[in-house]
Amino acid sequence: MLKANVYVTLKEGVLDPQGDAVKKSLHVLEYQGVKEVRIGKFIEVCLESKDKESALRELEEMSDKLLANPVMEDYRVEIVEVE
C-alpha cells in the first residue's frame, strides 16, 4: 500500500481572502512580522498500486480532476510507502 500526500496551493497572483483574514488576525495578536499568509489544502490518499510510477500518474489525474482546481491552484504529490 502507498500513501500520498497532496499539497494544494493557490497559484501566484490569485487573491487569497482567507489568507488576508488570517494575516489581519495575526497582526491583532501582535505578530507584526507576518507579511503574507497563503492558505492551502493538505490531502492524504491511501491506495493500492503496482508501483510508484502508476500511482503517481493516477494521483496526478485525481488532482487535475477533483483534488485541485488547475485554473487557480498548483499541487505537489509526495508518495510515501507504508507497511
PDB file of N, CA, C and O in Angstrom, chain B, residues numbered from 101:
ATOM      1  N   MET B 101       0.853  -1.183   0.000  1.00  0.00           N
ATOM      2  CA  MET B 101       0.000   0.000   0.000  1.00  0.00           C
ATOM      3  C   MET B 101       0.889   1.233   0.000  1.00  0.00           C
ATOM      4  O   MET B 101       1.957   1.256   0.612  1.00  0.00           O
ATOM      5  N   LEU B 102       0.428   2.235  -0.689  1.00  0.00           N
ATOM      6  CA  LEU B 102       1.137   3.504  -0.746  1.00  0.00           C
ATOM      7  C   LEU B 102       0.263   4.602  -0.146  1.00  0.00           C
ATOM      8  O   LEU B 102      -0.965   4.562  -0.226  1.00  0.00           O
ATOM      9  N   LYS B 103       0.923   5.566   0.446  1.00  0.00           N
ATOM     10  CA  LYS B 103       0.218   6.749   0.930  1.00  0.00           C
ATOM     11  C   LYS B 103       0.780   7.931   0.174  1.00  0.00           C
ATOM     12  O   LYS B 103       1.988   8.043  -0.032  1.00  0.00           O
ATOM     13  N   ALA B 104      -0.112   8.808  -0.235  1.00  0.00           N
ATOM     14  CA  ALA B 104       0.317  10.016  -0.932  1.00  0.00           C
ATOM     15  C   ALA B 104      -0.139  11.236  -0.150  1.00  0.00           C
ATOM     16  O   ALA B 104      -1.257  11.292   0.363  1.00  0.00           O
ATOM     17  N   ASN B 105       0.739  12.192  -0.075  1.00  0.00           N
ATOM     18  CA  ASN B 105       0.410  13.495   0.478  1.00  0.00           C
ATOM     19  C   ASN B 105       0.283  14.448  -0.702  1.00  0.00           C
ATOM     20  O   ASN B 105       1.214  14.600  -1.493  1.00  0.00           O
ATOM     21  N   VAL B 106      -0.875  15.088  -0.813  1.00  0.00           N
ATOM     22  CA  VAL B 106      -1.109  16.033  -1.897  1.00  0.00           C
ATOM     23  C   VAL B 106      -1.222  17.422  -1.272  1.00  0.00           C
ATOM     24  O   VAL B 106      -2.080  17.672  -0.426  1.00  0.00           O
ATOM     25  N   TYR B 107      -0.341  18.314  -1.705  1.00  0.00           N
ATOM     26  CA  TYR B 107      -0.331  19.688  -1.211  1.00  0.00           C
ATOM     27  C   TYR B 107      -0.899  20.586  -2.307  1.00  0.00           C
ATOM     28  O   TYR B 107      -0.365  20.626  -3.415  1.00  0.00           O
ATOM     29  N   VAL B 108      -1.969  21.299  -2.005  1.00  0.00           N
ATOM     30  CA  VAL B 108      -2.628  22.169  -2.977  1.00  0.00           C
ATOM     31  C   VAL B 108      -2.479  23.610  -2.497  1.00  0.00           C
ATOM     32  O   VAL B 108      -2.822  23.938  -1.361  1.00  0.00           O
ATOM     33  N   THR B 109      -1.965  24.463  -3.377  1.00  0.00           N
ATOM     34  CA  THR B 109      -1.770  25.870  -3.031  1.00  0.00           C
ATOM     35  C   THR B 109      -2.309  26.751  -4.148  1.00  0.00           C
ATOM     36  O   THR B 109      -2.373  26.334  -5.304  1.00  0.00           O
ATOM     37  N   LEU B 110      -2.691  27.953  -3.800  1.00  0.00           N
ATOM     38  CA  LEU B 110      -3.150  28.904  -4.813  1.00  0.00           C
ATOM     39  C   LEU B 110      -1.978  29.323  -5.689  1.00  0.00           C
ATOM     40  O   LEU B 110      -0.851  29.467  -5.213  1.00  0.00           O
ATOM     41  N   LYS B 111      -2.254  29.515  -6.960  1.00  0.00           N
ATOM     42  CA  LYS B 111      -1.225  29.991  -7.874  1.00  0.00           C
ATOM     43  C   LYS B 111      -0.849  31.419  -7.509  1.00  0.00           C
ATOM     44  O   LYS B 111      -1.641  32.161  -6.928  1.00  0.00           O
ATOM     45  N   GLU B 112       0.376  31.786  -7.862  1.00  0.00           N
ATOM     46  CA  GLU B 112       0.858  33.150  -7.647  1.00  0.00           C
ATOM     47  C   GLU B 112      -0.075  34.111  -8.375  1.00  0.00           C
ATOM     48  O   GLU B 112      -0.436  33.872  -9.527  1.00  0.00           O
ATOM     49  N   GLY B 113      -0.459  35.176  -7.719  1.00  0.00           N
ATOM     50  CA  GLY B 113      -1.324  36.175  -8.340  1.00  0.00           C
ATOM     51  C   GLY B 113      -2.803  35.980  -8.068  1.00  0.00           C
ATOM     52  O   GLY B 113      -3.597  36.888  -8.311  1.00  0.00           O
ATOM     53  N   VAL B 114      -3.195  34.801  -7.563  1.00  0.00           N
ATOM     54  CA  VAL B 114      -4.599  34.560  -7.227  1.00  0.00           C
ATOM     55  C   VAL B 114      -4.852  35.139  -5.839  1.00  0.00           C
ATOM     56  O   VAL B 114      -4.117  34.850  -4.894  1.00  0.00           O
ATOM     57  N   LEU B 115      -5.883  35.950  -5.723  1.00  0.00           N
ATOM     58  CA  LEU B 115      -6.207  36.561  -4.427  1.00  0.00           C
ATOM     59  C   LEU B 115      -6.575  35.492  -3.402  1.00  0.00           C
ATOM     60  O   LEU B 115      -7.188  34.479  -3.740  1.00  0.00           O
ATOM     61  N   ASP B 116      -6.197  35.725  -2.155  1.00  0.00           N
ATOM     62  CA  ASP B 116      -6.458  34.775  -1.070  1.00  0.00           C
ATOM     63  C   ASP B 116      -7.122  35.513   0.096  1.00  0.00           C
ATOM     64  O   ASP B 116      -6.438  35.899   1.043  1.00  0.00           O
ATOM     65  N   PRO B 117      -8.446  35.717   0.042  1.00  0.00           N
ATOM     66  CA  PRO B 117      -9.126  36.450   1.117  1.00  0.00           C
ATOM     67  C   PRO B 117      -9.008  35.758   2.474  1.00  0.00           C
ATOM     68  O   PRO B 117      -8.945  36.423   3.507  1.00  0.00           O
ATOM     69  N   GLN B 118      -8.979  34.437   2.473  1.00  0.00           N
ATOM     70  CA  GLN B 118      -8.836  33.711   3.745  1.00  0.00           C
ATOM     71  C   GLN B 118      -7.447  33.971   4.334  1.00  0.00           C
ATOM     72  O   GLN B 118      -7.315  34.186   5.539  1.00  0.00           O
ATOM     73  N   GLY B 119      -6.431  33.952   3.506  1.00  0.00           N
ATOM     74  CA  GLY B 119      -5.077  34.256   3.969  1.00  0.00           C
ATOM     75  C   GLY B 119      -4.974  35.675   4.494  1.00  0.00           C
ATOM     76  O   GLY B 119      -4.309  35.919   5.501  1.00  0.00           O
ATOM     77  N   ASP B 120      -5.634  36.626   3.811  1.00  0.00           N
ATOM     78  CA  ASP B 120      -5.632  38.025   4.277  1.00  0.00           C
ATOM     79  C   ASP B 120      -6.297  38.151   5.645  1.00  0.00           C
ATOM     80  O   ASP B 120      -5.817  38.889   6.505  1.00  0.00           O
ATOM     81  N   ALA B 121      -7.401  37.433   5.847  1.00  0.00           N
ATOM     82  CA  ALA B 121      -8.102  37.482   7.135  1.00  0.00           C
ATOM     83  C   ALA B 121      -7.219  36.919   8.248  1.00  0.00           C
ATOM     84  O   ALA B 121      -7.181  37.464   9.352  1.00  0.00           O
ATOM     85  N   VAL B 122      -6.513  35.829   7.955  1.00  0.00           N
ATOM     86  CA  VAL B 122      -5.617  35.241   8.964  1.00  0.00           C
ATOM     87  C   VAL B 122      -4.470  36.197   9.265  1.00  0.00           C
ATOM     88  O   VAL B 122      -4.085  36.360  10.423  1.00  0.00           O
ATOM     89  N   LYS B 123      -3.925  36.827   8.236  1.00  0.00           N
ATOM     90  CA  LYS B 123      -2.832  37.796   8.450  1.00  0.00           C
ATOM     91  C   LYS B 123      -3.292  38.937   9.346  1.00  0.00           C
ATOM     92  O   LYS B 123      -2.577  39.324  10.270  1.00  0.00           O
ATOM     93  N   LYS B 124      -4.488  39.486   9.082  1.00  0.00           N
ATOM     94  CA  LYS B 124      -5.018  40.575   9.914  1.00  0.00           C
ATOM     95  C   LYS B 124      -5.204  40.122  11.357  1.00  0.00           C
ATOM     96  O   LYS B 124      -4.899  40.863  12.291  1.00  0.00           O
ATOM     97  N   SER B 125      -5.702  38.914  11.534  1.00  0.00           N
ATOM     98  CA  SER B 125      -5.894  38.386  12.893  1.00  0.00           C
ATOM     99  C   SER B 125      -4.561  38.208  13.609  1.00  0.00           C
ATOM    100  O   SER B 125      -4.458  38.475  14.806  1.00  0.00           O
ATOM    101  N   LEU B 126      -3.542  37.760  12.882  1.00  0.00           N
ATOM    102  CA  LEU B 126      -2.217  37.623  13.494  1.00  0.00           C
ATOM    103  C   LEU B 126      -1.657  38.981  13.894  1.00  0.00           C
ATOM    104  O   LEU B 126      -0.993  39.099  14.924  1.00  0.00           O
ATOM    105  N   HIS B 127      -1.918  39.998  13.095  1.00  0.00           N
ATOM    106  CA  HIS B 127      -1.477  41.347  13.457  1.00  0.00           C
ATOM    107  C   HIS B 127      -2.189  41.823  14.720  1.00  0.00           C
ATOM    108  O   HIS B 127      -1.577  42.458  15.578  1.00  0.00           O
ATOM    109  N   VAL B 128      -3.492  41.515  14.835  1.00  0.00           N
ATOM    110  CA  VAL B 128      -4.239  41.869  16.048  1.00  0.00           C
ATOM    111  C   VAL B 128      -3.621  41.177  17.268  1.00  0.00           C
ATOM    112  O   VAL B 128      -3.597  41.737  18.364  1.00  0.00           O
ATOM    113  N   LEU B 129      -3.126  39.966  17.066  1.00  0.00           N
ATOM    114  CA  LEU B 129      -2.470  39.222  18.152  1.00  0.00           C
ATOM    115  C   LEU B 129      -1.017  39.654  18.342  1.00  0.00           C
ATOM    116  O   LEU B 129      -0.260  39.021  19.079  1.00  0.00           O
ATOM    117  N   GLU B 130      -0.643  40.734  17.671  1.00  0.00           N
ATOM    118  CA  GLU B 130       0.661  41.386  17.800  1.00  0.00           C
ATOM    119  C   GLU B 130       1.808  40.615  17.151  1.00  0.00           C
ATOM    120  O   GLU B 130       2.951  40.724  17.594  1.00  0.00           O
ATOM    121  N   TYR B 131       1.517  39.840  16.110  1.00  0.00           N
ATOM    122  CA  TYR B 131       2.562  39.209  15.298  1.00  0.00           C
ATOM    123  C   TYR B 131       2.779  40.101  14.076  1.00  0.00           C
ATOM    124  O   TYR B 131       2.392  39.757  12.959  1.00  0.00           O
ATOM    125  N   GLN B 132       3.398  41.238  14.312  1.00  0.00           N
ATOM    126  CA  GLN B 132       3.544  42.258  13.276  1.00  0.00           C
ATOM    127  C   GLN B 132       4.528  41.857  12.183  1.00  0.00           C
ATOM    128  O   GLN B 132       4.519  42.450  11.104  1.00  0.00           O
ATOM    129  N   GLY B 133       5.360  40.881  12.433  1.00  0.00           N
ATOM    130  CA  GLY B 133       6.342  40.446  11.438  1.00  0.00           C
ATOM    131  C   GLY B 133       5.744  39.626  10.305  1.00  0.00           C
ATOM    132  O   GLY B 133       6.429  39.346   9.321  1.00  0.00           O
ATOM    133  N   VAL B 134       4.480  39.236  10.425  1.00  0.00           N
ATOM    134  CA  VAL B 134       3.837  38.442   9.381  1.00  0.00           C
ATOM    135  C   VAL B 134       3.524  39.346   8.199  1.00  0.00           C
ATOM    136  O   VAL B 134       2.753  40.296   8.332  1.00  0.00           O
ATOM    137  N   LYS B 135       4.109  39.063   7.057  1.00  0.00           N
ATOM    138  CA  LYS B 135       3.934  39.897   5.866  1.00  0.00           C
ATOM    139  C   LYS B 135       2.922  39.310   4.890  1.00  0.00           C
ATOM    140  O   LYS B 135       2.267  40.062   4.168  1.00  0.00           O
ATOM    141  N   GLU B 136       2.777  38.000   4.850  1.00  0.00           N
ATOM    142  CA  GLU B 136       1.817  37.386   3.938  1.00  0.00           C
ATOM    143  C   GLU B 136       1.428  36.007   4.466  1.00  0.00           C
ATOM    144  O   GLU B 136       2.248  35.290   5.039  1.00  0.00           O
ATOM    145  N   VAL B 137       0.167  35.655   4.260  1.00  0.00           N
ATOM    146  CA  VAL B 137      -0.339  34.317   4.613  1.00  0.00           C
ATOM    147  C   VAL B 137      -1.091  33.791   3.400  1.00  0.00           C
ATOM    148  O   VAL B 137      -1.942  34.483   2.841  1.00  0.00           O
ATOM    149  N   ARG B 138      -0.781  32.581   3.001  1.00  0.00           N
ATOM    150  CA  ARG B 138      -1.484  31.916   1.902  1.00  0.00           C
ATOM    151  C   ARG B 138      -2.046  30.611   2.471  1.00  0.00           C
ATOM    152  O   ARG B 138      -1.322  29.836   3.096  1.00  0.00           O
ATOM    153  N   ILE B 139      -3.319  30.380   2.252  1.00  0.00           N
ATOM    154  CA  ILE B 139      -3.983  29.191   2.764  1.00  0.00           C
ATOM    155  C   ILE B 139      -4.053  28.150   1.650  1.00  0.00           C
ATOM    156  O   ILE B 139      -4.363  28.478   0.504  1.00  0.00           O
ATOM    157  N   GLY B 140      -3.763  26.897   1.992  1.00  0.00           N
ATOM    158  CA  GLY B 140      -3.828  25.805   1.026  1.00  0.00           C
ATOM    159  C   GLY B 140      -4.534  24.606   1.627  1.00  0.00           C
ATOM    160  O   GLY B 140      -5.191  24.710   2.663  1.00  0.00           O
ATOM    161  N   LYS B 141      -4.392  23.460   0.962  1.00  0.00           N
ATOM    162  CA  LYS B 141      -5.018  22.226   1.431  1.00  0.00           C
ATOM    163  C   LYS B 141      -3.961  21.129   1.493  1.00  0.00           C
ATOM    164  O   LYS B 141      -3.013  21.110   0.708  1.00  0.00           O
ATOM    165  N   PHE B 142      -4.146  20.221   2.441  1.00  0.00           N
ATOM    166  CA  PHE B 142      -3.302  19.036   2.559  1.00  0.00           C
ATOM    167  C   PHE B 142      -4.240  17.836   2.515  1.00  0.00           C
ATOM    168  O   PHE B 142      -5.174  17.750   3.312  1.00  0.00           O
ATOM    169  N   ILE B 143      -3.999  16.913   1.593  1.00  0.00           N
ATOM    170  CA  ILE B 143      -4.877  15.757   1.410  1.00  0.00           C
ATOM    171  C   ILE B 143      -4.032  14.484   1.471  1.00  0.00           C
ATOM    172  O   ILE B 143      -3.020  14.375   0.780  1.00  0.00           O
ATOM    173  N   GLU B 144      -4.448  13.524   2.297  1.00  0.00           N
ATOM    174  CA  GLU B 144      -3.800  12.208   2.354  1.00  0.00           C
ATOM    175  C   GLU B 144      -4.638  11.219   1.566  1.00  0.00           C
ATOM    176  O   GLU B 144      -5.855  11.149   1.739  1.00  0.00           O
ATOM    177  N   VAL B 145      -3.990  10.459   0.703  1.00  0.00           N
ATOM    178  CA  VAL B 145      -4.679   9.438  -0.080  1.00  0.00           C
ATOM    179  C   VAL B 145      -3.917   8.130   0.084  1.00  0.00           C
ATOM    180  O   VAL B 145      -2.724   8.060  -0.213  1.00  0.00           O
ATOM    181  N   CYS B 146      -4.606   7.093   0.555  1.00  0.00           N
ATOM    182  CA  CYS B 146      -4.009   5.762   0.646  1.00  0.00           C
ATOM    183  C   CYS B 146      -4.551   4.937  -0.513  1.00  0.00           C
ATOM    184  O   CYS B 146      -5.757   4.911  -0.759  1.00  0.00           O
ATOM    185  N   LEU B 147      -3.651   4.266  -1.219  1.00  0.00           N
ATOM    186  CA  LEU B 147      -4.112   3.496  -2.366  1.00  0.00           C
ATOM    187  C   LEU B 147      -3.230   2.272  -2.582  1.00  0.00           C
ATOM    188  O   LEU B 147      -2.063   2.234  -2.192  1.00  0.00           O
ATOM    189  N   GLU B 148      -3.833   1.280  -3.216  1.00  0.00           N
ATOM    190  CA  GLU B 148      -3.084   0.103  -3.616  1.00  0.00           C
ATOM    191  C   GLU B 148      -2.697   0.299  -5.069  1.00  0.00           C
ATOM    192  O   GLU B 148      -3.530   0.653  -5.903  1.00  0.00           O
ATOM    193  N   SER B 149      -1.450   0.070  -5.359  1.00  0.00           N
ATOM    194  CA  SER B 149      -0.967   0.278  -6.711  1.00  0.00           C
ATOM    195  C   SER B 149       0.194  -0.672  -6.967  1.00  0.00           C
ATOM    196  O   SER B 149       0.870  -1.115  -6.038  1.00  0.00           O
ATOM    197  N   LYS B 150       0.411  -0.976  -8.238  1.00  0.00           N
ATOM    198  CA  LYS B 150       1.504  -1.879  -8.614  1.00  0.00           C
ATOM    199  C   LYS B 150       2.861  -1.264  -8.311  1.00  0.00           C
ATOM    200  O   LYS B 150       3.765  -1.933  -7.810  1.00  0.00           O
ATOM    201  N   ASP B 151       2.990   0.029  -8.626  1.00  0.00           N
ATOM    202  CA  ASP B 151       4.280   0.696  -8.430  1.00  0.00           C
ATOM    203  C   ASP B 151       4.075   2.200  -8.265  1.00  0.00           C
ATOM    204  O   ASP B 151       2.983   2.724  -8.489  1.00  0.00           O
ATOM    205  N   LYS B 152       5.129   2.867  -7.877  1.00  0.00           N
ATOM    206  CA  LYS B 152       5.056   4.307  -7.612  1.00  0.00           C
ATOM    207  C   LYS B 152       4.733   5.115  -8.868  1.00  0.00           C
ATOM    208  O   LYS B 152       4.016   6.113  -8.800  1.00  0.00           O
ATOM    209  N   GLU B 153       5.262   4.683 -10.009  1.00  0.00           N
ATOM    210  CA  GLU B 153       5.033   5.432 -11.245  1.00  0.00           C
ATOM    211  C   GLU B 153       3.552   5.447 -11.625  1.00  0.00           C
ATOM    212  O   GLU B 153       3.005   6.496 -11.967  1.00  0.00           O
ATOM    213  N   SER B 154       2.905   4.276 -11.562  1.00  0.00           N
ATOM    214  CA  SER B 154       1.475   4.242 -11.903  1.00  0.00           C
ATOM    215  C   SER B 154       0.650   4.974 -10.844  1.00  0.00           C
ATOM    216  O   SER B 154      -0.353   5.611 -11.167  1.00  0.00           O
ATOM    217  N   ALA B 155       1.070   4.883  -9.583  1.00  0.00           N
ATOM    218  CA  ALA B 155       0.378   5.608  -8.516  1.00  0.00           C
ATOM    219  C   ALA B 155       0.488   7.112  -8.747  1.00  0.00           C
ATOM    220  O   ALA B 155      -0.485   7.845  -8.572  1.00  0.00           O
ATOM    221  N   LEU B 156       1.657   7.561  -9.135  1.00  0.00           N
ATOM    222  CA  LEU B 156       1.863   8.990  -9.380  1.00  0.00           C
ATOM    223  C   LEU B 156       0.994   9.471 -10.540  1.00  0.00           C
ATOM    224  O   LEU B 156       0.389  10.540 -10.456  1.00  0.00           O
ATOM    225  N   ARG B 157       0.928   8.698 -11.612  1.00  0.00           N
ATOM    226  CA  ARG B 157       0.069   9.062 -12.744  1.00  0.00           C
ATOM    227  C   ARG B 157      -1.393   9.164 -12.304  1.00  0.00           C
ATOM    228  O   ARG B 157      -2.103  10.100 -12.672  1.00  0.00           O
ATOM    229  N   GLU B 158      -1.828   8.178 -11.509  1.00  0.00           N
ATOM    230  CA  GLU B 158      -3.204   8.151 -11.024  1.00  0.00           C
ATOM    231  C   GLU B 158      -3.489   9.357 -10.112  1.00  0.00           C
ATOM    232  O   GLU B 158      -4.542   9.986 -10.213  1.00  0.00           O
ATOM    233  N   LEU B 159      -2.553   9.661  -9.241  1.00  0.00           N
ATOM    234  CA  LEU B 159      -2.726  10.784  -8.313  1.00  0.00           C
ATOM    235  C   LEU B 159      -2.740  12.123  -9.050  1.00  0.00           C
ATOM    236  O   LEU B 159      -3.481  13.030  -8.670  1.00  0.00           O
ATOM    237  N   GLU B 160      -1.939  12.251 -10.082  1.00  0.00           N
ATOM    238  CA  GLU B 160      -1.958  13.482 -10.865  1.00  0.00           C
ATOM    239  C   GLU B 160      -3.294  13.637 -11.583  1.00  0.00           C
ATOM    240  O   GLU B 160      -3.818  14.745 -11.699  1.00  0.00           O
ATOM    241  N   GLU B 161      -3.843  12.522 -12.064  1.00  0.00           N
ATOM    242  CA  GLU B 161      -5.167  12.539 -12.682  1.00  0.00           C
ATOM    243  C   GLU B 161      -6.229  12.964 -11.663  1.00  0.00           C
ATOM    244  O   GLU B 161      -7.078  13.808 -11.952  1.00  0.00           O
ATOM    245  N   MET B 162      -6.171  12.369 -10.469  1.00  0.00           N
ATOM    246  CA  MET B 162      -7.120  12.703  -9.401  1.00  0.00           C
ATOM    247  C   MET B 162      -7.024  14.188  -9.051  1.00  0.00           C
ATOM    248  O   MET B 162      -8.038  14.861  -8.868  1.00  0.00           O
ATOM    249  N   SER B 163      -5.809  14.678  -8.962  1.00  0.00           N
ATOM    250  CA  SER B 163      -5.591  16.075  -8.589  1.00  0.00           C
ATOM    251  C   SER B 163      -6.136  17.008  -9.656  1.00  0.00           C
ATOM    252  O   SER B 163      -6.777  18.010  -9.341  1.00  0.00           O
ATOM    253  N   ASP B 164      -5.883  16.681 -10.924  1.00  0.00           N
ATOM    254  CA  ASP B 164      -6.386  17.520 -12.024  1.00  0.00           C
ATOM    255  C   ASP B 164      -7.904  17.514 -12.101  1.00  0.00           C
ATOM    256  O   ASP B 164      -8.512  18.535 -12.421  1.00  0.00           O
ATOM    257  N   LYS B 165      -8.527  16.367 -11.809  1.00  0.00           N
ATOM    258  CA  LYS B 165      -9.973  16.233 -11.970  1.00  0.00           C
ATOM    259  C   LYS B 165     -10.783  16.652 -10.745  1.00  0.00           C
ATOM    260  O   LYS B 165     -11.913  17.119 -10.887  1.00  0.00           O
ATOM    261  N   LEU B 166     -10.218  16.490  -9.534  1.00  0.00           N
ATOM    262  CA  LEU B 166     -11.027  16.716  -8.340  1.00  0.00           C
ATOM    263  C   LEU B 166     -10.314  17.416  -7.188  1.00  0.00           C
ATOM    264  O   LEU B 166     -10.867  18.342  -6.594  1.00  0.00           O
ATOM    265  N   LEU B 167      -9.108  16.992  -6.867  1.00  0.00           N
ATOM    266  CA  LEU B 167      -8.465  17.477  -5.642  1.00  0.00           C
ATOM    267  C   LEU B 167      -8.022  18.937  -5.730  1.00  0.00           C
ATOM    268  O   LEU B 167      -7.978  19.638  -4.719  1.00  0.00           O
ATOM    269  N   ALA B 168      -7.695  19.391  -6.938  1.00  0.00           N
ATOM    270  CA  ALA B 168      -7.258  20.777  -7.126  1.00  0.00           C
ATOM    271  C   ALA B 168      -8.005  21.378  -8.303  1.00  0.00           C
ATOM    272  O   ALA B 168      -8.509  20.664  -9.170  1.00  0.00           O
ATOM    273  N   ASN B 169      -8.067  22.688  -8.320  1.00  0.00           N
ATOM    274  CA  ASN B 169      -8.623  23.412  -9.460  1.00  0.00           C
ATOM    275  C   ASN B 169      -7.426  23.938 -10.253  1.00  0.00           C
ATOM    276  O   ASN B 169      -6.834  24.949  -9.876  1.00  0.00           O
ATOM    277  N   PRO B 170      -7.063  23.259 -11.352  1.00  0.00           N
ATOM    278  CA  PRO B 170      -5.842  23.625 -12.072  1.00  0.00           C
ATOM    279  C   PRO B 170      -5.826  25.053 -12.621  1.00  0.00           C
ATOM    280  O   PRO B 170      -4.759  25.567 -12.958  1.00  0.00           O
ATOM    281  N   VAL B 171      -6.971  25.689 -12.715  1.00  0.00           N
ATOM    282  CA  VAL B 171      -7.015  27.069 -13.186  1.00  0.00           C
ATOM    283  C   VAL B 171      -6.454  28.011 -12.126  1.00  0.00           C
ATOM    284  O   VAL B 171      -5.755  28.973 -12.447  1.00  0.00           O
ATOM    285  N   MET B 172      -6.764  27.728 -10.861  1.00  0.00           N
ATOM    286  CA  MET B 172      -6.387  28.636  -9.766  1.00  0.00           C
ATOM    287  C   MET B 172      -5.340  28.064  -8.815  1.00  0.00           C
ATOM    288  O   MET B 172      -4.726  28.808  -8.050  1.00  0.00           O
ATOM    289  N   GLU B 173      -5.134  26.745  -8.857  1.00  0.00           N
ATOM    290  CA  GLU B 173      -4.283  26.113  -7.859  1.00  0.00           C
ATOM    291  C   GLU B 173      -3.177  25.272  -8.500  1.00  0.00           C
ATOM    292  O   GLU B 173      -3.326  24.724  -9.592  1.00  0.00           O
ATOM    293  N   ASP B 174      -2.071  25.198  -7.775  1.00  0.00           N
ATOM    294  CA  ASP B 174      -0.983  24.278  -8.093  1.00  0.00           C
ATOM    295  C   ASP B 174      -1.054  23.141  -7.081  1.00  0.00           C
ATOM    296  O   ASP B 174      -1.636  23.292  -6.007  1.00  0.00           O
ATOM    297  N   TYR B 175      -0.465  22.013  -7.426  1.00  0.00           N
ATOM    298  CA  TYR B 175      -0.400  20.914  -6.460  1.00  0.00           C
ATOM    299  C   TYR B 175       0.928  20.195  -6.586  1.00  0.00           C
ATOM    300  O   TYR B 175       1.602  20.245  -7.615  1.00  0.00           O
ATOM    301  N   ARG B 176       1.277  19.528  -5.504  1.00  0.00           N
ATOM    302  CA  ARG B 176       2.502  18.729  -5.443  1.00  0.00           C
ATOM    303  C   ARG B 176       2.139  17.420  -4.780  1.00  0.00           C
ATOM    304  O   ARG B 176       1.466  17.412  -3.750  1.00  0.00           O
ATOM    305  N   VAL B 177       2.577  16.307  -5.358  1.00  0.00           N
ATOM    306  CA  VAL B 177       2.271  14.984  -4.824  1.00  0.00           C
ATOM    307  C   VAL B 177       3.546  14.372  -4.283  1.00  0.00           C
ATOM    308  O   VAL B 177       4.590  14.399  -4.934  1.00  0.00           O
ATOM    309  N   GLU B 178       3.449  13.820  -3.080  1.00  0.00           N
ATOM    310  CA  GLU B 178       4.579  13.160  -2.425  1.00  0.00           C
ATOM    311  C   GLU B 178       4.111  11.752  -2.052  1.00  0.00           C
ATOM    312  O   GLU B 178       3.135  11.606  -1.317  1.00  0.00           O
ATOM    313  N   ILE B 179       4.785  10.726  -2.541  1.00  0.00           N
ATOM    314  CA  ILE B 179       4.376   9.339  -2.263  1.00  0.00           C
ATOM    315  C   ILE B 179       5.262   8.760  -1.158  1.00  0.00           C
ATOM    316  O   ILE B 179       6.486   8.890  -1.174  1.00  0.00           O
ATOM    317  N   VAL B 180       4.590   8.115  -0.194  1.00  0.00           N
ATOM    318  CA  VAL B 180       5.270   7.522   0.945  1.00  0.00           C
ATOM    319  C   VAL B 180       4.827   6.071   1.061  1.00  0.00           C
ATOM    320  O   VAL B 180       3.627   5.796   1.048  1.00  0.00           O
ATOM    321  N   GLU B 181       5.752   5.148   1.174  1.00  0.00           N
ATOM    322  CA  GLU B 181       5.392   3.756   1.351  1.00  0.00           C
ATOM    323  C   GLU B 181       5.013   3.513   2.813  1.00  0.00           C
ATOM    324  O   GLU B 181       5.672   4.002   3.730  1.00  0.00           O
ATOM    325  N   VAL B 182       3.935   2.746   3.009  1.00  0.00           N
ATOM    326  CA  VAL B 182       3.526   2.356   4.357  1.00  0.00           C
ATOM    327  C   VAL B 182       3.430   0.844   4.410  1.00  0.00           C
ATOM    328  O   VAL B 182       3.208   0.182   3.397  1.00  0.00           O
ATOM    329  N   GLU B 183       3.598   0.315   5.600  1.00  0.00           N
ATOM    330  CA  GLU B 183       3.550  -1.143   5.762  1.00  0.00           C
ATOM    331  C   GLU B 183       2.174  -1.590   6.206  1.00  0.00           C
ATOM    332  O   GLU B 183       1.944  -2.785   6.393  1.00  0.00           O
TER     333      GLU B 183
END
